[in-house]
Amino acid sequence: MWIVKSINNSCALARDNDGRDLVVFGKGIGYRRAPYELDDLSRVSRTFYGVTPAQAAMLKEIPDELVELSSDICDLARAQLGVKLNPNAPIVLADHIAFALSRVAQGIDLETPLAHDIRHLFPRETNIGRTAVGIIERRLGVDLPEAEAANIALHIIDAEVEHGDVDDARTATVVVHDVSRIVETQLGCELDTEGIAYARFVMHLRYLVARVTAGTHRDDGMAPMLATMQDAYPLSASITSDIIDYFRETWAWTCDESEALYLLIHVQRLKSALEEKQ
């Protein structure tokens, strides 16, 4: 392996024996003047292929311990999720963690608008995010805000390169957030995002997104009930109509009567759950 250019004392741009460019980490690797041939590969602790020039430049500003910590978090995610991640995910995550630490040091607490939806749509990634926050606290002695678990989860989701429904799931996260705001505006109150009705609503939206993006529709003979339900629950029907308008105007999706019916049913369940709680 050839060390092509030093990034810092323990990080360098390199080229392997197959002629592929990569970034390598290891104690003192970047200290010696490049270019030079590295014969002792045991000195390399981490390798990253596919690193962009911008990401390589980022490494100059990121402490090595954050790259190592982020690499461990990504290793944990691979093991627990059973998926492959983008090979340079640790670099992107390390940059985010560095920024999060900087915000904490300055006393800045930024909210994560999609946090509730990420927790419901991606419980396994969220658990990894919580574990990551704990790792950061133990290693660095910094207690990050709870919202950072969702932020880290989102980085893991972005890095899942062989997780077939990631694009749909990312879309579903945005849809759940936007649709929840539509419902809250119409009902004039906040939804109980920890309740069973909301969890079912989120799951329904997730599979609705999967169906409409795949061009498939449910055909279970229930569509004729739509008019009856609209008459029985006018407010929920109005909310459902607003949601369908949002789908059409924002995503160019169309919902047939069966989709509209089941969406109305879930909206009504949300409304009923709120009324029972009040």
C-alpha positions as CSV (number, residue, x, y, z in Angstrom):
1,M,0.0,0.0,0.0
2,W,1.2,3.5,-0.9
3,I,0.6,6.5,1.3
4,V,-0.2,9.2,-1.2
5,K,-0.9,12.3,0.9
6,S,-1.1,13.1,4.6
7,I,-4.3,14.4,6.0
8,N,-3.1,14.6,9.6
9,N,-0.6,12.7,11.7
10,S,-2.8,9.6,11.9
11,C,-4.8,9.9,8.6
12,A,-3.8,9.8,5.0
13,L,-4.9,9.3,1.4
14,A,-3.6,5.9,0.2
15,R,-3.7,3.6,-2.8
16,D,-3.9,-0.2,-2.3
17,N,-2.2,-2.9,-4.4
18,D,-5.2,-3.0,-6.7
19,G,-4.9,0.7,-7.5
20,R,-7.9,1.7,-5.6
21,D,-7.9,5.0,-3.7
22,L,-8.8,5.0,0.0
23,V,-8.4,6.8,3.3
24,V,-6.5,5.0,6.0
25,F,-6.2,5.6,9.8
26,G,-3.4,4.5,12.0
27,K,-1.0,5.9,14.6
28,G,1.7,8.0,12.9
29,I,0.6,7.1,9.3
30,G,0.4,10.7,8.2
31,Y,3.4,11.9,10.0
32,R,6.0,10.7,7.5
33,R,6.4,12.7,4.4
34,A,4.4,11.3,1.5
35,P,4.5,9.6,-0.9
36,Y,5.9,6.4,0.7
37,E,5.2,2.7,0.7
38,L,3.6,1.3,3.8
39,D,4.9,-2.2,4.3
40,D,3.5,-2.9,7.8
41,L,-0.3,-3.0,7.2
42,S,-0.8,-3.8,10.9
43,R,-0.4,-0.1,11.5
44,V,-3.7,0.5,9.7
45,S,-6.6,0.6,12.1
46,R,-9.4,1.7,9.7
47,T,-9.8,2.0,6.0
48,F,-12.5,3.9,4.0
49,Y,-13.1,3.5,0.3
50,G,-15.1,5.8,-1.8
51,V,-14.3,8.9,0.2
52,T,-15.1,12.1,-1.8
53,P,-12.6,15.0,-1.8
54,A,-15.0,17.0,0.3
55,Q,-15.1,14.3,2.9
56,A,-11.4,13.9,2.9
57,A,-11.1,17.7,3.6
58,M,-13.6,17.2,6.4
59,L,-11.3,14.8,8.1
60,K,-8.8,17.5,8.7
61,E,-11.3,19.2,11.1
62,I,-12.6,16.0,12.8
63,P,-10.7,14.6,15.8
64,D,-9.5,11.1,15.3
65,E,-11.4,9.8,18.3
66,L,-14.7,10.9,16.8
67,V,-13.9,8.9,13.6
68,E,-13.0,5.9,15.7
69,L,-16.2,6.3,17.8
70,S,-18.4,6.7,14.7
71,S,-16.8,3.7,13.1
72,D,-17.7,1.7,16.2
73,I,-21.3,2.9,16.0
74,C,-21.5,1.9,12.3
75,D,-20.1,-1.5,13.1
76,L,-22.8,-1.9,15.8
77,A,-25.4,-0.9,13.2
78,R,-24.2,-3.4,10.7
79,A,-24.2,-6.2,13.2
80,Q,-27.6,-5.4,14.7
81,L,-29.4,-4.5,11.5
82,G,-27.8,-7.1,9.3
83,V,-27.3,-4.6,6.4
84,K,-24.4,-3.1,4.6
85,L,-23.7,0.6,5.1
86,N,-22.1,3.1,2.8
87,P,-18.4,2.6,3.5
88,N,-17.8,6.3,4.3
89,A,-20.7,6.5,6.7
90,P,-18.4,6.8,9.7
91,I,-16.9,10.0,8.3
92,V,-20.3,11.6,7.7
93,L,-21.5,10.5,11.1
94,A,-18.3,11.8,12.8
95,D,-18.8,15.2,11.2
96,H,-22.4,15.3,12.6
97,I,-21.3,14.3,16.1
98,A,-18.6,16.9,16.0
99,F,-21.2,19.5,15.1
100,A,-23.6,18.2,17.9
101,L,-20.8,18.4,20.5
102,S,-20.1,22.0,19.3
103,R,-23.8,22.9,19.8
104,V,-23.8,21.4,23.3
105,A,-20.7,23.4,24.2
106,Q,-22.4,26.6,23.1
107,G,-25.6,25.8,24.9
108,I,-27.6,25.5,21.7
109,D,-30.4,22.9,21.7
110,L,-31.9,22.3,18.3
111,E,-35.2,20.4,17.9
112,T,-35.5,17.5,15.5
113,P,-39.0,17.9,13.9
114,L,-39.1,14.3,12.6
115,A,-38.0,12.7,15.9
116,H,-41.4,11.2,16.8
117,D,-41.8,9.8,13.3
118,I,-38.3,8.3,13.2
119,R,-39.0,6.5,16.5
120,H,-42.1,5.0,15.1
121,L,-40.9,4.1,11.6
122,F,-37.4,3.0,12.5
123,P,-37.3,1.6,16.0
124,R,-34.2,-0.5,15.5
125,E,-32.2,2.4,14.1
126,T,-33.5,4.6,16.9
127,N,-32.3,2.1,19.5
128,I,-28.9,2.2,17.9
129,G,-29.0,6.0,18.1
130,R,-29.8,5.8,21.8
131,T,-26.9,3.4,22.3
132,A,-24.7,5.7,20.4
133,V,-25.6,8.6,22.7
134,G,-24.7,6.4,25.6
135,I,-21.3,5.5,24.0
136,I,-20.6,9.2,23.5
137,E,-21.4,10.0,27.1
138,R,-19.1,7.2,28.4
139,R,-16.2,8.0,26.1
140,L,-16.3,11.7,25.9
141,G,-18.2,12.7,29.1
142,V,-20.7,14.7,27.1
143,D,-24.5,14.2,27.6
144,L,-26.1,14.9,24.2
145,P,-29.8,15.9,24.0
146,E,-32.3,13.0,23.5
147,A,-33.1,14.3,20.0
148,E,-29.6,13.3,18.9
149,A,-30.6,9.6,19.1
150,A,-33.0,10.4,16.2
151,N,-30.4,12.4,14.3
152,I,-27.9,9.5,14.5
153,A,-30.7,7.1,13.5
154,L,-31.3,9.2,10.4
155,H,-27.6,9.0,9.5
156,I,-27.7,5.2,9.8
157,I,-30.9,5.1,7.6
158,D,-29.1,7.2,5.0
159,A,-26.2,4.8,5.0
160,E,-28.2,1.6,4.5
161,V,-27.1,1.0,0.9
162,E,-28.5,-2.5,0.6
163,H,-31.8,-2.0,2.5
164,G,-34.3,-2.1,-0.4
165,D,-37.0,0.1,1.0
166,V,-34.8,2.9,2.4
167,D,-36.0,5.5,-0.2
168,D,-39.6,4.6,0.5
169,A,-39.0,4.7,4.2
170,R,-37.3,8.1,4.1
171,T,-40.3,9.3,2.1
172,A,-42.6,7.8,4.6
173,T,-40.9,9.7,7.4
174,V,-41.6,13.0,5.7
175,V,-45.1,12.0,4.9
176,V,-45.9,10.9,8.5
177,H,-44.6,14.3,9.7
178,D,-46.6,16.3,7.2
179,V,-49.8,14.3,7.5
180,S,-49.6,14.5,11.3
181,R,-49.4,18.3,11.1
182,I,-52.5,18.3,8.8
183,V,-54.5,16.2,11.3
184,E,-53.3,18.4,14.3
185,T,-54.3,21.6,12.4
186,Q,-57.8,20.3,11.7
187,L,-58.4,18.9,15.2
188,G,-56.8,21.9,16.9
189,C,-54.6,19.8,19.3
190,E,-51.4,17.8,19.4
191,L,-51.6,14.0,18.6
192,D,-50.6,11.5,21.2
193,T,-47.6,10.2,19.4
194,E,-47.0,7.5,22.1
195,G,-50.5,6.1,21.8
196,I,-51.6,2.9,20.1
197,A,-53.8,4.7,17.6
198,Y,-50.9,6.8,16.4
199,A,-48.7,3.8,16.1
200,R,-51.3,2.1,13.9
201,F,-51.7,5.3,11.9
202,V,-48.0,5.5,11.3
203,M,-47.8,1.9,10.2
204,H,-50.8,2.4,7.8
205,L,-49.1,5.5,6.2
206,R,-45.8,3.6,5.9
207,Y,-47.5,0.8,3.9
208,L,-49.6,3.2,2.0
209,V,-46.4,5.0,0.8
210,A,-45.0,1.6,-0.2
211,R,-48.1,0.7,-2.2
212,V,-48.5,4.0,-4.1
213,T,-44.8,4.3,-4.9
214,A,-44.8,0.7,-6.2
215,G,-48.0,1.4,-8.2
216,T,-50.1,-1.3,-6.4
217,H,-53.5,-0.8,-4.8
218,R,-55.6,-2.7,-2.3
219,D,-58.7,-4.3,-3.8
220,D,-60.7,-5.9,-1.0
221,G,-64.2,-4.9,-1.9
222,M,-64.6,-2.4,0.9
223,A,-64.6,0.8,-1.2
224,P,-68.5,1.0,-1.3
225,M,-68.4,1.8,2.5
226,L,-66.5,5.1,1.9
227,A,-69.7,7.2,1.4
228,T,-71.3,5.7,4.5
229,M,-68.2,6.5,6.6
230,Q,-68.0,10.0,5.2
231,D,-71.5,10.7,6.2
232,A,-71.0,9.2,9.7
233,Y,-67.7,11.1,10.4
234,P,-67.7,14.4,8.5
235,L,-64.7,15.9,10.3
236,S,-62.5,12.8,9.8
237,A,-63.7,12.8,6.2
238,S,-62.6,16.4,5.7
239,I,-59.2,15.7,7.2
240,T,-58.9,12.6,4.9
241,S,-59.7,14.8,1.9
242,D,-57.0,17.3,3.0
243,I,-54.5,14.4,3.3
244,I,-55.4,13.1,-0.2
245,D,-55.0,16.6,-1.6
246,Y,-51.5,16.8,0.0
247,F,-50.6,13.5,-1.6
248,R,-51.7,14.7,-5.0
249,E,-50.2,18.2,-4.8
250,T,-46.9,17.3,-3.1
251,W,-46.1,13.8,-4.3
252,A,-48.3,13.4,-7.4
253,W,-49.9,10.4,-5.8
254,T,-53.5,9.3,-6.3
255,C,-55.5,7.3,-3.8
256,D,-58.4,5.1,-4.8
257,E,-61.6,4.7,-2.8
258,S,-60.2,1.8,-0.8
259,E,-57.1,3.8,0.3
260,A,-59.3,6.7,1.2
261,L,-61.6,4.5,3.3
262,Y,-58.8,3.0,5.3
263,L,-57.2,6.4,5.7
264,L,-60.5,7.8,7.0
265,I,-60.8,4.9,9.5
266,H,-57.4,5.5,10.9
267,V,-58.0,9.3,11.2
268,Q,-61.2,8.6,13.0
269,R,-59.4,6.3,15.4
270,L,-56.9,9.0,16.1
271,K,-59.8,11.5,16.8
272,S,-61.6,9.0,19.1
273,A,-58.4,8.3,21.0
274,L,-57.9,12.0,21.6
275,E,-61.5,12.4,22.7
276,E,-61.2,9.5,25.2
277,K,-58.1,11.0,26.7
278,Q,-59.6,14.5,27.2
